Amino acid sequence: MHTNDISACERLVMKIIWDSTEDLSLQEVLERVNQENKKNWKPQTVSTFLGRLVKKGFLIVYRKGRYSYYQAVVSRSDFWKATMMENAMFFTKGDVGAMACCLCDDILSDEDIERLRKKIDELD
């Protein structure tokens, strides 16, 4: 999976799908993506994004009665890991440790660093 295969708008749609505990219809995705992202997308726009995501293998679609419902095939966790690895490859030639150290320099708060310490201790 290449995370660059989907556009920023498609990512917004995927986030709506990932955030839901149930499969969503076009109308439900439309309402949530517009509300959460302050968009004014029309049904055809969201339908186009959903269709592209199905074609790219990120979603599956199935019919239930009169409506089509969308379900993630690619999990949020898998997408997140792939995104991190692609960034590590791009910025640090695959050195994930260097990328983590860069985060520690200026980006992570003291609380984030403490949480990271606990996670590292769990790995030992």
Secondary structure as UniProt FT lines:
FT   HELIX           3..5
FT   HELIX           8..19
FT   STRAND          24..25
FT   HELIX           26..37
FT   HELIX           43..55
FT   TURN            56..57
FT   STRAND          59..64
FT   TURN            65..66
FT   STRAND          67..72
FT   HELIX           76..92
FT   TURN            93..94
FT   HELIX           96..106
FT   HELIX           110..123
//
